[in-house]
Amino acid sequence: MKPANAANMIVFSDLDGTLLDHETYSYAEADNALALLRERRIPLILASSKTAAEIFPLRQTLGFQHCEAIVENGAGLLAPGNPDGNAATDYEQILDLLSDLPNDVRAGFTGFSDWSAQEVADRTGLSVQNSELAKQRYFSEPGLWSGNDQAFDAFSYQLQEKGLVVQQGGRFISLSFGGNKAGQMLEIQKRYHRANQRAYSIALGDAGNDIAMLEAADLGVIIPNPDHKGIPRLDGEASGSIIRAVAPGPRGWNETIKTLLANNE
């Protein structure tokens, strides 16, 4: 599908497994497309499970510090040029609700609050320094589940009864009070509308927690990720409002963005 006007395009992108390589966290293979976005002044809104502390230096390195970013799976926003994001008390409340669960229900879940920076590094492949940034959370608690499916259903149900939202990402389960990438994307897109010209959104993602964002965008792009089961066929693929990249990670990201921009020259 061809965007109506490349000059009014806005790109929303997941990070791990999409713009960043799933194993190395490198975006090098997307350098050409990133340069084109900067050259044409097309906004790039990073949308990730990462924290504001993690995204701020990456956003600056990529050259999009003037753009907002969606953090912690959509539970919060990082304002343009703001290294601290919107400080909130959600995180302590989430940990309190976890602690209130019966021990047998809570036992299967371990999260970032339970792990040292070294343990976060071991589970993510991040450096210890970057793992410290990943532990600076405001809006959500990511973690892993070690129990069976039945126990997970009980865990999820009890947290949902307390008002928490349980989302499965590419690497971790994420607990928050709500907000998601799709909702944040639509609100940001409205801020880019111009007189008589609607902003055209392109969203790229590789995991289940990206599906709502891909479906809500004008054009969704599924990036294949051989490191997990990926995204099943979506309804929008029949109409062309959702497409699939051929290559995984930043290589597929690069090829897709370059093709879309070339089609609008």
C-alpha positions as CSV (number, residue, x, y, z in Angstrom):
1,M,0.0,0.0,0.0
2,K,1.3,3.4,-1.0
3,P,1.1,6.2,1.6
4,A,-1.0,9.2,0.4
5,N,1.7,11.7,1.1
6,A,5.3,10.9,2.2
7,A,5.6,14.5,3.5
8,N,3.0,13.8,6.1
9,M,4.2,10.4,7.0
10,I,5.0,9.4,10.6
11,V,6.8,6.1,11.5
12,F,6.3,4.2,14.7
13,S,8.7,1.4,15.5
14,D,9.2,-1.3,18.0
15,L,12.9,-1.8,19.0
16,D,14.0,-5.3,20.0
17,G,13.7,-7.7,17.1
18,T,12.4,-4.9,14.8
19,L,14.7,-1.8,14.5
20,L,17.3,-3.5,16.8
21,D,18.7,-7.0,16.1
22,H,17.2,-9.5,18.5
23,E,20.6,-10.8,19.6
24,T,23.1,-7.9,19.2
25,Y,20.8,-4.9,19.7
26,S,22.4,-3.3,16.7
27,Y,20.5,-1.0,14.3
28,A,23.4,-0.8,11.8
29,E,21.6,-2.6,9.0
30,A,18.9,0.1,9.1
31,D,21.3,3.0,8.8
32,N,20.3,3.9,5.2
33,A,16.6,4.1,6.0
34,L,17.2,6.0,9.2
35,A,19.3,8.5,7.2
36,L,16.4,8.9,4.7
37,L,13.9,9.6,7.5
38,R,16.2,12.3,8.9
39,E,16.8,13.8,5.5
40,R,13.1,14.0,4.7
41,R,12.2,15.1,8.3
42,I,9.9,12.2,8.8
43,P,9.3,11.7,12.5
44,L,10.3,8.3,14.0
45,I,8.5,7.5,17.2
46,L,10.2,4.7,19.1
47,A,7.7,2.4,20.7
48,S,9.1,-0.2,23.1
49,S,9.0,-2.1,26.4
50,K,12.2,-0.2,27.2
51,T,12.3,2.5,29.9
52,A,12.7,6.2,29.3
53,A,16.2,6.0,30.7
54,E,17.1,3.4,28.0
55,I,15.3,5.1,25.1
56,F,16.6,8.6,25.7
57,P,20.3,8.0,24.7
58,L,19.2,5.7,21.8
59,R,16.8,8.3,20.5
60,Q,19.5,10.9,20.7
61,T,22.0,8.7,18.9
62,L,19.5,7.9,16.1
63,G,18.9,11.7,15.6
64,F,15.2,11.8,16.6
65,Q,15.4,13.5,20.0
66,H,12.8,16.0,18.8
67,C,10.2,13.2,18.6
68,E,8.2,11.7,21.5
69,A,8.8,8.1,22.4
70,I,6.4,5.4,23.7
71,V,8.0,3.6,26.7
72,E,7.3,0.5,28.8
73,N,4.9,-1.0,26.2
74,G,2.8,2.1,26.0
75,A,2.3,2.5,29.7
76,G,4.1,5.9,29.5
77,L,5.6,8.5,27.2
78,L,9.0,10.2,26.9
79,A,8.6,13.8,25.9
80,P,10.9,15.3,23.2
81,G,14.3,16.2,24.6
82,N,13.3,15.0,28.1
83,P,15.7,12.5,29.7
84,D,13.5,11.7,32.6
85,G,10.1,11.1,31.0
86,N,7.0,11.5,33.1
87,A,7.9,10.4,36.6
88,A,5.0,8.5,38.2
89,T,4.3,6.2,41.2
90,D,2.8,3.4,39.2
91,Y,5.8,1.1,39.7
92,E,5.7,0.9,43.4
93,Q,2.0,0.3,43.3
94,I,2.5,-2.6,40.8
95,L,5.1,-4.2,43.1
96,D,2.8,-3.8,46.1
97,L,0.0,-5.6,44.2
98,L,2.4,-8.4,43.3
99,S,3.4,-8.7,46.9
100,D,-0.2,-9.0,48.0
101,L,-0.7,-12.2,45.9
102,P,-0.8,-15.5,47.7
103,N,2.7,-17.1,47.6
104,D,1.6,-20.0,45.5
105,V,0.2,-17.7,42.8
106,R,3.1,-15.2,42.9
107,A,5.8,-17.9,42.9
108,G,5.9,-18.5,39.1
109,F,6.7,-14.9,38.3
110,T,10.1,-13.1,38.7
111,G,10.6,-9.6,37.4
112,F,13.2,-6.9,37.1
113,S,12.6,-5.8,40.7
114,D,13.7,-9.3,41.8
115,W,16.9,-9.3,39.7
116,S,20.2,-7.5,40.1
117,A,21.6,-5.6,37.1
118,Q,23.8,-8.5,36.4
119,E,20.8,-10.9,36.3
120,V,19.0,-8.5,34.0
121,A,22.1,-8.5,31.8
122,D,22.2,-12.3,31.8
123,R,18.5,-12.6,30.7
124,T,18.5,-9.8,28.1
125,G,22.0,-9.7,26.6
126,L,22.3,-6.1,27.7
127,S,25.5,-4.7,29.3
128,V,25.3,-4.3,33.1
129,Q,25.4,-0.5,32.6
130,N,22.4,-0.7,30.2
131,S,20.7,-3.1,32.6
132,E,20.8,-0.5,35.3
133,L,18.9,1.8,33.0
134,A,16.4,-1.0,32.3
135,K,15.7,-1.2,36.0
136,Q,14.8,2.5,36.2
137,R,11.1,1.9,35.8
138,Y,8.1,4.2,36.2
139,F,5.2,2.5,34.6
140,S,5.5,-1.3,34.3
141,E,7.2,-4.5,35.6
142,P,8.5,-7.0,33.0
143,G,9.4,-10.5,34.0
144,L,9.4,-14.2,33.2
145,W,6.9,-17.0,34.1
146,S,8.2,-20.4,35.1
147,G,5.0,-22.1,36.0
148,N,2.4,-23.9,33.9
149,D,-0.3,-22.4,31.8
150,Q,-3.0,-23.1,34.3
151,A,-1.1,-21.3,37.0
152,F,-0.4,-18.4,34.7
153,D,-4.1,-18.0,34.0
154,A,-4.7,-17.8,37.8
155,F,-1.9,-15.3,38.2
156,S,-3.2,-13.1,35.3
157,Y,-6.8,-13.3,36.6
158,Q,-5.9,-12.2,40.1
159,L,-3.8,-9.3,38.8
160,Q,-6.5,-8.2,36.4
161,E,-9.0,-8.2,39.2
162,K,-6.6,-5.7,40.9
163,G,-6.6,-3.5,37.8
164,L,-3.4,-4.6,36.2
165,V,-2.9,-5.4,32.5
166,V,-0.8,-8.4,31.6
167,Q,0.9,-8.3,28.2
168,Q,3.1,-10.8,26.5
169,G,6.1,-9.2,24.7
170,G,8.8,-10.6,22.6
171,R,11.0,-11.5,25.6
172,F,9.0,-10.8,28.7
173,I,5.6,-10.6,30.3
174,S,4.8,-7.0,31.2
175,L,2.5,-5.8,34.1
176,S,1.1,-2.3,34.1
177,F,-2.0,-0.2,34.8
178,G,-2.8,-0.1,31.1
179,G,-2.0,2.0,28.2
180,N,-0.6,0.4,25.1
181,K,1.4,1.2,22.0
182,A,-1.7,1.5,19.8
183,G,-3.4,4.0,22.1
184,Q,-0.3,6.1,22.5
185,M,0.3,6.0,18.7
186,L,-3.2,7.3,17.9
187,E,-2.8,10.2,20.3
188,I,0.6,11.1,18.9
189,Q,-0.7,10.8,15.3
190,K,-3.4,13.4,16.1
191,R,-0.8,15.9,17.2
192,Y,0.8,15.6,13.7
193,H,-2.3,16.3,11.8
194,R,-2.2,19.5,9.7
195,A,-4.9,21.7,8.3
196,N,-6.8,19.6,5.7
197,Q,-4.0,16.9,5.8
198,R,-4.1,13.9,8.0
199,A,-0.9,12.4,9.3
200,Y,-0.2,8.9,7.7
201,S,1.1,6.4,10.2
202,I,3.4,3.4,9.5
203,A,4.0,1.0,12.3
204,L,6.6,-1.7,12.4
205,G,6.8,-4.6,15.0
206,D,7.6,-8.2,15.5
207,A,5.8,-9.5,18.5
208,G,2.3,-10.1,20.0
209,N,2.4,-6.8,22.0
210,D,2.8,-5.0,18.6
211,I,-0.4,-6.4,17.0
212,A,-2.8,-3.7,18.2
213,M,-0.4,-1.0,17.0
214,L,0.0,-2.6,13.6
215,E,-3.7,-3.0,13.2
216,A,-4.4,0.6,14.3
217,A,-1.8,2.2,11.9
218,D,-2.6,3.2,8.3
219,L,0.0,0.7,7.3
220,G,1.3,-2.0,9.6
221,V,4.6,-3.9,8.8
222,I,5.3,-7.2,10.4
223,I,9.0,-7.8,10.9
224,P,9.8,-11.6,11.0
225,N,11.6,-12.8,14.1
226,P,13.0,-16.3,13.9
227,D,13.8,-16.2,17.6
228,H,10.2,-16.5,18.7
229,K,6.9,-17.7,17.1
230,G,6.2,-14.3,15.6
231,I,2.9,-12.8,14.7
232,P,0.1,-15.0,13.2
233,R,-1.7,-13.9,10.0
234,L,-3.8,-10.8,10.7
235,D,-7.0,-9.7,9.0
236,G,-5.4,-6.6,7.6
237,E,-3.1,-8.7,5.4
238,A,-6.0,-9.5,3.1
239,S,-6.7,-5.8,2.4
240,G,-3.1,-4.7,2.2
241,S,-3.3,-2.5,5.3
242,I,-0.7,-4.9,6.9
243,I,2.3,-6.2,5.1
244,R,5.2,-8.5,6.0
245,A,8.9,-7.6,5.6
246,V,11.0,-10.4,3.9
247,A,14.1,-10.1,6.1
248,P,14.1,-10.1,9.9
249,G,15.2,-7.3,12.3
250,P,16.9,-4.1,11.1
251,R,17.6,-5.5,7.6
252,G,13.8,-6.0,7.0
253,W,13.1,-2.7,8.6
254,N,15.6,-1.0,6.3
255,E,14.3,-2.6,3.1
256,T,10.7,-1.8,3.9
257,I,11.2,1.8,4.8
258,K,13.4,2.4,1.7
259,T,10.8,0.8,-0.5
260,L,7.9,2.8,0.9
261,L,9.9,6.1,0.5
262,A,11.0,5.2,-3.0
263,N,7.3,4.6,-4.0
264,N,6.6,8.2,-2.9
265,E,9.3,10.0,-4.7
